[in-house]
Amino acid sequence: MYYPSSAVTQEVMSAPKAPPGRFTLLYFAAASSFTRRQHDFLVAPLPLAQLYDELEKSYAGIKEQVLSSCALTLNLDYVDPEEEASKGEKGAVIQPGDEVAIIPPVSAG
């Protein structure tokens, strides 16, 4: 089971609800710095495997500079976009009202 950090939990709890037909995308740390946003609302449904390409359209360079080293959660469960892409049509689809978070690597110390 996934237990989000307190910072992630607090951000998720304070994130505004997505309008109808959209999902909430939360940005943390480097992802937030790159986009200069804490969240976006994107049109749903959207195959999870296509999320990074959609983000690249709005934020040129994000795939290489940020997303290549990030974790991704869908409704607080970790997911792997590459694994979902390998499933083709059977891969996960982000639905209206879902919550997706981009979580850059965290170092402890």
N, CA, C and O atoms as a GROMACS GRO file, in nm:
protein
  436
    1MET      N    1   0.084  -0.117   0.000
    1MET     CA    2   0.000   0.000   0.000
    1MET      C    3   0.089   0.124   0.000
    1MET      O    4   0.195   0.124   0.063
    2TYR      N    5   0.048   0.227  -0.068
    2TYR     CA    6   0.123   0.352  -0.080
    2TYR      C    7   0.080   0.449   0.028
    2TYR      O    8  -0.040   0.475   0.043
    3TYR      N    9   0.174   0.503   0.103
    3TYR     CA   10   0.146   0.605   0.202
    3TYR      C   11   0.218   0.732   0.160
    3TYR      O   12   0.340   0.741   0.172
    4PRO      N   13   0.144   0.831   0.112
    4PRO     CA   14   0.208   0.953   0.064
    4PRO      C   15   0.273   1.029   0.178
    4PRO      O   16   0.231   1.021   0.293
    5SER      N   17   0.378   1.106   0.141
    5SER     CA   18   0.443   1.189   0.243
    5SER      C   19   0.346   1.296   0.289
    5SER      O   20   0.246   1.322   0.223
    6SER      N   21   0.375   1.357   0.402
    6SER     CA   22   0.285   1.459   0.455
    6SER      C   23   0.272   1.577   0.362
    6SER      O   24   0.164   1.636   0.353
    7ALA      N   25   0.380   1.615   0.290
    7ALA     CA   26   0.372   1.727   0.195
    7ALA      C   27   0.279   1.692   0.079
    7ALA      O   28   0.198   1.775   0.037
    8VAL      N   29   0.290   1.571   0.029
    8VAL     CA   30   0.202   1.527  -0.080
    8VAL      C   31   0.059   1.520  -0.032
    8VAL      O   32  -0.032   1.567  -0.100
    9THR      N   33   0.037   1.464   0.085
    9THR     CA   34  -0.098   1.452   0.140
    9THR      C   35  -0.161   1.589   0.158
    9THR      O   36  -0.277   1.609   0.122
   10GLN      N   37  -0.086   1.683   0.212
   10GLN     CA   38  -0.141   1.817   0.233
   10GLN      C   39  -0.176   1.884   0.100
   10GLN      O   40  -0.280   1.948   0.089
   11GLU      N   41  -0.090   1.870  -0.002
   11GLU     CA   42  -0.118   1.930  -0.132
   11GLU      C   43  -0.241   1.866  -0.195
   11GLU      O   44  -0.325   1.937  -0.250
   12VAL      N   45  -0.252   1.735  -0.187
   12VAL     CA   46  -0.368   1.666  -0.243
   12VAL      C   47  -0.495   1.712  -0.173
   12VAL      O   48  -0.598   1.734  -0.238
   13MET      N   49  -0.489   1.726  -0.042
   13MET     CA   50  -0.608   1.766   0.033
   13MET      C   51  -0.650   1.909   0.002
   13MET      O   52  -0.767   1.942   0.014
   14SER      N   53  -0.554   1.994  -0.038
   14SER     CA   54  -0.586   2.134  -0.064
   14SER      C   55  -0.606   2.163  -0.214
   14SER      O   56  -0.638   2.277  -0.250
   15ALA      N   57  -0.588   2.065  -0.300
   15ALA     CA   58  -0.602   2.086  -0.443
   15ALA      C   59  -0.750   2.108  -0.478
   15ALA      O   60  -0.837   2.038  -0.426
   16PRO      N   61  -0.776   2.205  -0.565
   16PRO     CA   62  -0.915   2.227  -0.606
   16PRO      C   63  -0.968   2.109  -0.688
   16PRO      O   64  -0.892   2.039  -0.755
   17LYS      N   65  -1.097   2.090  -0.680
   17LYS     CA   66  -1.161   1.980  -0.752
   17LYS      C   67  -1.169   2.014  -0.901
   17LYS      O   68  -1.196   2.128  -0.939
   18ALA      N   69  -1.145   1.914  -0.983
   18ALA     CA   70  -1.148   1.933  -1.127
   18ALA      C   71  -1.290   1.962  -1.175
   18ALA      O   72  -1.387   1.906  -1.122
   19PRO      N   73  -1.304   2.048  -1.276
   19PRO     CA   74  -1.435   2.071  -1.334
   19PRO      C   75  -1.484   1.945  -1.406
   19PRO      O   76  -1.404   1.855  -1.434
   20PRO      N   77  -1.612   1.936  -1.436
   20PRO     CA   78  -1.665   1.819  -1.507
   20PRO      C   79  -1.588   1.791  -1.637
   20PRO      O   80  -1.553   1.883  -1.711
   21GLY      N   81  -1.562   1.663  -1.661
   21GLY     CA   82  -1.494   1.622  -1.784
   21GLY      C   83  -1.343   1.639  -1.780
   21GLY      O   84  -1.276   1.626  -1.882
   22ARG      N   85  -1.290   1.668  -1.662
   22ARG     CA   86  -1.145   1.689  -1.649
   22ARG      C   87  -1.092   1.613  -1.528
   22ARG      O   88  -1.168   1.567  -1.443
   23PHE      N   89  -0.958   1.601  -1.522
   23PHE     CA   90  -0.893   1.544  -1.406
   23PHE      C   91  -0.791   1.644  -1.353
   23PHE      O   92  -0.748   1.734  -1.425
   24THR      N   93  -0.753   1.627  -1.228
   24THR     CA   94  -0.656   1.715  -1.164
   24THR      C   95  -0.517   1.655  -1.178
   24THR      O   96  -0.496   1.536  -1.151
   25LEU      N   97  -0.423   1.737  -1.222
   25LEU     CA   98  -0.284   1.698  -1.232
   25LEU      C   99  -0.205   1.784  -1.135
   25LEU      O  100  -0.202   1.907  -1.149
   26LEU      N  101  -0.141   1.721  -1.038
   26LEU     CA  102  -0.065   1.792  -0.936
   26LEU      C  103   0.084   1.788  -0.968
   26LEU      O  104   0.136   1.684  -1.008
   27TYR      N  105   0.151   1.901  -0.951
   27TYR     CA  106   0.295   1.911  -0.974
   27TYR      C  107   0.365   1.933  -0.840
   27TYR      O  108   0.319   2.013  -0.758
   28PHE      N  109   0.475   1.863  -0.817
   28PHE     CA  110   0.553   1.879  -0.696
   28PHE      C  111   0.698   1.909  -0.731
   28PHE      O  112   0.748   1.867  -0.835
   29ALA      N  113   0.765   1.983  -0.643
   29ALA     CA  114   0.908   2.012  -0.650
   29ALA      C  115   0.950   2.059  -0.790
   29ALA      O  116   0.901   2.161  -0.837
   30ALA      N  117   1.041   1.986  -0.855
   30ALA     CA  118   1.094   2.028  -0.986
   30ALA      C  119   0.985   2.041  -1.090
   30ALA      O  120   0.993   2.128  -1.178
   31ALA      N  121   0.883   1.957  -1.083
   31ALA     CA  122   0.773   1.966  -1.180
   31ALA      C  123   0.697   2.097  -1.162
   31ALA      O  124   0.658   2.160  -1.261
   32SER      N  125   0.677   2.137  -1.039
   32SER     CA  126   0.609   2.264  -1.012
   32SER      C  127   0.697   2.381  -1.054
   32SER      O  128   0.647   2.479  -1.109
   33SER      N  129   0.825   2.373  -1.028
   33SER     CA  130   0.917   2.479  -1.070
   33SER      C  131   0.921   2.492  -1.221
   33SER      O  132   0.923   2.604  -1.273
   34PHE      N  133   0.922   2.380  -1.292
   34PHE     CA  134   0.928   2.381  -1.438
   34PHE      C  135   0.802   2.442  -1.499
   34PHE      O  136   0.810   2.524  -1.590
   35THR      N  137   0.686   2.400  -1.449
   35THR     CA  138   0.559   2.447  -1.506
   35THR      C  139   0.516   2.581  -1.448
   35THR      O  140   0.432   2.651  -1.506
   36ARG      N  141   0.573   2.617  -1.333
   36ARG     CA  142   0.533   2.737  -1.258
   36ARG      C  143   0.387   2.728  -1.214
   36ARG      O  144   0.316   2.828  -1.204
   37ARG      N  145   0.344   2.606  -1.188
   37ARG     CA  146   0.207   2.579  -1.144
   37ARG      C  147   0.210   2.470  -1.038
   37ARG      O  148   0.304   2.390  -1.032
   38GLN      N  149   0.106   2.469  -0.956
   38GLN     CA  150   0.092   2.360  -0.860
   38GLN      C  151  -0.004   2.253  -0.912
   38GLN      O  152   0.001   2.138  -0.868
   39HIS      N  153  -0.090   2.291  -1.006
   39HIS     CA  154  -0.183   2.194  -1.063
   39HIS      C  155  -0.236   2.244  -1.198
   39HIS      O  156  -0.226   2.362  -1.231
   40ASP      N  157  -0.291   2.151  -1.272
   40ASP     CA  158  -0.361   2.177  -1.398
   40ASP      C  159  -0.485   2.090  -1.399
   40ASP      O  160  -0.495   1.993  -1.324
   41PHE      N  161  -0.579   2.125  -1.484
   41PHE     CA  162  -0.695   2.040  -1.511
   41PHE      C  163  -0.689   2.002  -1.658
   41PHE      O  164  -0.692   2.089  -1.745
   42LEU      N  165  -0.682   1.872  -1.686
   42LEU     CA  166  -0.673   1.824  -1.824
   42LEU      C  167  -0.800   1.747  -1.859
   42LEU      O  168  -0.869   1.693  -1.773
   43VAL      N  169  -0.828   1.744  -1.988
   43VAL     CA  170  -0.948   1.678  -2.038
   43VAL      C  171  -0.936   1.527  -2.021
   43VAL      O  172  -0.831   1.468  -2.050
   44ALA      N  173  -1.043   1.466  -1.975
   44ALA     CA  174  -1.050   1.321  -1.956
   44ALA      C  175  -1.170   1.269  -2.032
   44ALA      O  176  -1.266   1.342  -2.055
   45PRO      N  177  -1.166   1.143  -2.071
   45PRO     CA  178  -1.064   1.043  -2.042
   45PRO      C  179  -0.938   1.064  -2.126
   45PRO      O  180  -0.943   1.118  -2.237
   46LEU      N  181  -0.825   1.019  -2.070
   46LEU     CA  182  -0.696   1.027  -2.138
   46LEU      C  183  -0.617   0.902  -2.102
   46LEU      O  184  -0.595   0.875  -1.984
   47PRO      N  185  -0.575   0.824  -2.203
   47PRO     CA  186  -0.491   0.708  -2.170
   47PRO      C  187  -0.366   0.755  -2.096
   47PRO      O  188  -0.300   0.851  -2.137
   48LEU      N  189  -0.336   0.689  -1.988
   48LEU     CA  190  -0.220   0.726  -1.907
   48LEU      C  191  -0.093   0.730  -1.991
   48LEU      O  192  -0.006   0.815  -1.971
   49ALA      N  193  -0.081   0.640  -2.086
   49ALA     CA  194   0.037   0.633  -2.171
   49ALA      C  195   0.055   0.759  -2.256
   49ALA      O  196   0.165   0.783  -2.306
   50GLN      N  197  -0.048   0.840  -2.272
   50GLN     CA  198  -0.040   0.962  -2.354
   50GLN      C  199  -0.018   1.088  -2.270
   50GLN      O  200   0.000   1.196  -2.325
   51LEU      N  201  -0.018   1.075  -2.138
   51LEU     CA  202  -0.008   1.192  -2.051
   51LEU      C  203   0.119   1.273  -2.077
   51LEU      O  204   0.112   1.395  -2.092
   52TYR      N  205   0.234   1.208  -2.082
   52TYR     CA  206   0.360   1.281  -2.098
   52TYR      C  207   0.363   1.356  -2.232
   52TYR      O  208   0.416   1.467  -2.239
   53ASP      N  209   0.308   1.296  -2.337
   53ASP     CA  210   0.304   1.366  -2.467
   53ASP      C  211   0.214   1.488  -2.459
   53ASP      O  212   0.245   1.592  -2.518
   54GLU      N  213   0.103   1.479  -2.387
   54GLU     CA  214   0.013   1.594  -2.369
   54GLU      C  215   0.085   1.705  -2.293
   54GLU      O  216   0.072   1.823  -2.328
   55LEU      N  217   0.159   1.669  -2.191
   55LEU     CA  218   0.230   1.770  -2.113
   55LEU      C  219   0.341   1.835  -2.195
   55LEU      O  220   0.366   1.955  -2.182
   56GLU      N  221   0.406   1.758  -2.280
   56GLU     CA  222   0.512   1.813  -2.365
   56GLU      C  223   0.457   1.920  -2.459
   56GLU      O  224   0.528   2.015  -2.492
   57LYS      N  225   0.332   1.906  -2.501
   57LYS     CA  226   0.270   2.008  -2.588
   57LYS      C  227   0.259   2.142  -2.517
   57LYS      O  228   0.277   2.247  -2.578
   58SER      N  229   0.229   2.139  -2.388
   58SER     CA  230   0.212   2.263  -2.311
   58SER      C  231   0.342   2.313  -2.251
   58SER      O  232   0.361   2.434  -2.234
   59TYR      N  233   0.431   2.220  -2.217
   59TYR     CA  234   0.554   2.256  -2.148
   59TYR      C  235   0.672   2.190  -2.220
   59TYR      O  236   0.722   2.086  -2.178
   60ALA      N  237   0.716   2.253  -2.328
   60ALA     CA  238   0.824   2.197  -2.410
   60ALA      C  239   0.947   2.167  -2.324
   60ALA      O  240   0.994   2.252  -2.248
   61GLY      N  241   0.998   2.046  -2.337
   61GLY     CA  242   1.117   2.004  -2.264
   61GLY      C  243   1.089   1.933  -2.134
   61GLY      O  244   1.181   1.881  -2.071
   62ILE      N  245   0.964   1.929  -2.091
   62ILE     CA  246   0.932   1.868  -1.961
   62ILE      C  247   0.960   1.718  -1.958
   62ILE      O  248   0.999   1.665  -1.854
   63LYS      N  249   0.942   1.650  -2.069
   63LYS     CA  250   0.965   1.505  -2.069
   63LYS      C  251   1.110   1.473  -2.035
   63LYS      O  252   1.137   1.388  -1.951
   64GLU      N  253   1.202   1.541  -2.100
   64GLU     CA  254   1.343   1.514  -2.080
   64GLU      C  255   1.395   1.572  -1.949
   64GLU      O  256   1.470   1.506  -1.877
   65GLN      N  257   1.356   1.695  -1.919
   65GLN     CA  258   1.414   1.765  -1.804
   65GLN      C  259   1.351   1.729  -1.670
   65GLN      O  260   1.416   1.743  -1.566
   66VAL      N  261   1.227   1.682  -1.670
   66VAL     CA  262   1.159   1.654  -1.543
   66VAL      C  263   1.100   1.513  -1.539
   66VAL      O  264   1.133   1.435  -1.451
   67LEU      N  265   1.014   1.482  -1.633
   67LEU     CA  266   0.935   1.359  -1.626
   67LEU      C  267   1.018   1.231  -1.634
   67LEU      O  268   0.978   1.128  -1.580
   68SER      N  269   1.132   1.237  -1.701
   68SER     CA  270   1.214   1.117  -1.718
   68SER      C  271   1.263   1.060  -1.584
   68SER      O  272   1.300   0.943  -1.576
   69SER      N  273   1.264   1.142  -1.479
   69SER     CA  274   1.312   1.095  -1.349
   69SER      C  275   1.204   1.098  -1.241
   69SER      O  276   1.235   1.084  -1.122
   70CYS      N  277   1.080   1.116  -1.279
   70CYS     CA  278   0.972   1.130  -1.182
   70CYS      C  279   0.891   1.003  -1.162
   70CYS      O  280   0.887   0.915  -1.248
   71ALA      N  281   0.827   0.997  -1.047
   71ALA     CA  282   0.725   0.894  -1.022
   71ALA      C  283   0.590   0.956  -1.057
   71ALA      O  284   0.574   1.078  -1.059
   72LEU      N  285   0.494   0.870  -1.083
   72LEU     CA  286   0.360   0.916  -1.120
   72LEU      C  287   0.259   0.838  -1.039
   72LEU      O  288   0.268   0.715  -1.027
   73THR      N  289   0.161   0.908  -0.983
   73THR     CA  290   0.054   0.839  -0.913
   73THR      C  291  -0.080   0.870  -0.979
   73THR      O  292  -0.101   0.978  -1.033
   74LEU      N  293  -0.168   0.773  -0.973
   74LEU     CA  294  -0.305   0.787  -1.020
   74LEU      C  295  -0.393   0.751  -0.901
   74LEU      O  296  -0.396   0.636  -0.858
   75ASN      N  297  -0.464   0.850  -0.849
   75ASN     CA  298  -0.547   0.831  -0.730
   75ASN      C  299  -0.467   0.767  -0.616
   75ASN      O  300  -0.512   0.673  -0.551
   76LEU      N  301  -0.347   0.821  -0.594
   76LEU     CA  302  -0.254   0.784  -0.487
   76LEU      C  303  -0.187   0.648  -0.503
   76LEU      O  304  -0.118   0.603  -0.411
   77ASP      N  305  -0.205   0.581  -0.615
   77ASP     CA  306  -0.135   0.455  -0.643
   77ASP      C  307  -0.028   0.482  -0.748
   77ASP      O  308  -0.055   0.544  -0.851
   78TYR      N  309   0.094   0.434  -0.721
   78TYR     CA  310   0.200   0.451  -0.820
   78TYR      C  311   0.167   0.375  -0.948
   78TYR      O  312   0.116   0.263  -0.944
   79VAL      N  313   0.196   0.439  -1.061
   79VAL     CA  314   0.175   0.376  -1.192
   79VAL      C  315   0.300   0.402  -1.277
   79VAL      O  316   0.374   0.497  -1.253
   80ASP      N  317   0.321   0.317  -1.375
   80ASP     CA  318   0.435   0.328  -1.465
   80ASP      C  319   0.384   0.355  -1.606
   80ASP      O  320   0.327   0.266  -1.668
   81PRO      N  321   0.402   0.477  -1.657
   81PRO     CA  322   0.351   0.511  -1.791
   81PRO      C  323   0.404   0.419  -1.901
   81PRO      O  324   0.332   0.386  -1.994
   82GLU      N  325   0.531   0.377  -1.891
   82GLU     CA  326   0.587   0.287  -1.992
   82GLU      C  327   0.519   0.150  -1.989
   82GLU      O  328   0.490   0.092  -2.093
   83GLU      N  329   0.493   0.101  -1.870
   83GLU     CA  330   0.424  -0.028  -1.856
   83GLU      C  331   0.282  -0.017  -1.912
   83GLU      O  332   0.234  -0.107  -1.981
   84GLU      N  333   0.215   0.094  -1.882
   84GLU     CA  334   0.080   0.115  -1.933
   84GLU      C  335   0.079   0.124  -2.086
   84GLU      O  336  -0.013   0.074  -2.150
   85ALA      N  337   0.180   0.187  -2.143
   85ALA     CA  338   0.190   0.198  -2.289
   85ALA      C  339   0.207   0.059  -2.352
   85ALA      O  340   0.154   0.033  -2.460
   86SER      N  341   0.281  -0.030  -2.284
   86SER     CA  342   0.303  -0.165  -2.338
   86SER      C  343   0.174  -0.248  -2.339
   86SER      O  344   0.166  -0.348  -2.409
   87LYS      N  345   0.074  -0.207  -2.261
   87LYS     CA  346  -0.053  -0.278  -2.255
   87LYS      C  347  -0.147  -0.239  -2.368
   87LYS      O  348  -0.252  -0.302  -2.387
   88GLY      N  349  -0.110  -0.136  -2.444
   88GLY     CA  350  -0.196  -0.091  -2.554
   88GLY      C  351  -0.330  -0.042  -2.504
   88GLY      O  352  -0.338   0.035  -2.409
   89GLU      N  353  -0.436  -0.088  -2.568
   89GLU     CA  354  -0.571  -0.044  -2.533
   89GLU      C  355  -0.614  -0.090  -2.394
   89GLU      O  356  -0.712  -0.038  -2.340
   90LYS      N  357  -0.543  -0.185  -2.336
   90LYS     CA  358  -0.578  -0.235  -2.202
   90LYS      C  359  -0.510  -0.157  -2.091
   90LYS      O  360  -0.528  -0.187  -1.973
   91GLY      N  361  -0.431  -0.056  -2.128
   91GLY     CA  362  -0.363   0.026  -2.028
   91GLY      C  363  -0.459   0.115  -1.953
   91GLY      O  364  -0.574   0.135  -1.995
   92ALA      N  365  -0.413   0.168  -1.843
   92ALA     CA  366  -0.494   0.255  -1.758
   92ALA      C  367  -0.537   0.381  -1.835
   92ALA      O  368  -0.463   0.435  -1.917
   93VAL      N  369  -0.658   0.424  -1.805
   93VAL     CA  370  -0.713   0.547  -1.864
   93VAL      C  371  -0.751   0.640  -1.750
   93VAL      O  372  -0.822   0.601  -1.657
   94ILE      N  373  -0.702   0.763  -1.758
   94ILE     CA  374  -0.736   0.863  -1.657
   94ILE      C  375  -0.878   0.911  -1.684
   94ILE      O  376  -0.911   0.952  -1.795
   95GLN      N  377  -0.962   0.903  -1.581
   95GLN     CA  378  -1.103   0.935  -1.594
   95GLN      C  379  -1.135   1.073  -1.536
   95GLN      O  380  -1.057   1.125  -1.457
   96PRO      N  381  -1.248   1.132  -1.575
   96PRO     CA  382  -1.289   1.258  -1.513
   96PRO      C  383  -1.295   1.243  -1.361
   96PRO      O  384  -1.345   1.142  -1.309
   97GLY      N  385  -1.244   1.342  -1.291
   97GLY     CA  386  -1.244   1.340  -1.145
   97GLY      C  387  -1.124   1.272  -1.083
   97GLY      O  388  -1.103   1.283  -0.962
   98ASP      N  389  -1.043   1.202  -1.164
   98ASP     CA  390  -0.923   1.138  -1.111
   98ASP      C  391  -0.821   1.243  -1.069
   98ASP      O  392  -0.830   1.360  -1.104
   99GLU      N  393  -0.724   1.196  -0.993
   99GLU     CA  394  -0.616   1.283  -0.948
   99GLU      C  395  -0.483   1.216  -0.981
   99GLU      O  396  -0.457   1.104  -0.939
  100VAL      N  397  -0.401   1.287  -1.055
  100VAL     CA  398  -0.270   1.238  -1.097
  100VAL      C  399  -0.165   1.331  -1.036
  100VAL      O  400  -0.184   1.453  -1.033
  101ALA      N  401  -0.057   1.275  -0.987
  101ALA     CA  402   0.051   1.356  -0.930
  101ALA      C  403   0.184   1.318  -0.993
  101ALA      O  404   0.214   1.200  -1.013
  102ILE      N  405   0.262   1.420  -1.023
  102ILE     CA  406   0.399   1.402  -1.072
  102ILE      C  407   0.491   1.431  -0.955
  102ILE      O  408   0.495   1.542  -0.903
  103ILE      N  409   0.565   1.329  -0.914
  103ILE     CA  410   0.646   1.339  -0.793
  103ILE      C  411   0.794   1.316  -0.829
  103ILE      O  412   0.835   1.203  -0.854
  104PRO      N  413   0.873   1.423  -0.832
  104PRO     CA  414   1.016   1.409  -0.859
  104PRO      C  415   1.086   1.329  -0.751
  104PRO      O  416   1.032   1.313  -0.641
  105PRO      N  417   1.204   1.278  -0.781
  105PRO     CA  418   1.278   1.199  -0.682
  105PRO      C  419   1.300   1.279  -0.554
  105PRO      O  420   1.320   1.400  -0.557
  106VAL      N  421   1.296   1.209  -0.442
  106VAL     CA  422   1.316   1.271  -0.313
  106VAL      C  423   1.438   1.208  -0.249
  106VAL      O  424   1.450   1.085  -0.246
  107SER      N  425   1.528   1.290  -0.198
  107SER     CA  426   1.644   1.235  -0.129
  107SER      C  427   1.624   1.249   0.021
  107SER      O  428   1.568   1.347   0.070
  108ALA      N  429   1.671   1.151   0.090
  108ALA     CA  430   1.661   1.155   0.236
  108ALA      C  431   1.798   1.188   0.292
  108ALA      O  432   1.901   1.156   0.231
  109GLY      N  433   1.799   1.250   0.403
  109GLY     CA  434   1.931   1.275   0.459
  109GLY      C  435   1.937   1.373   0.564
  109GLY      O  436   2.045   1.400   0.617
   0.00000   0.00000   0.00000
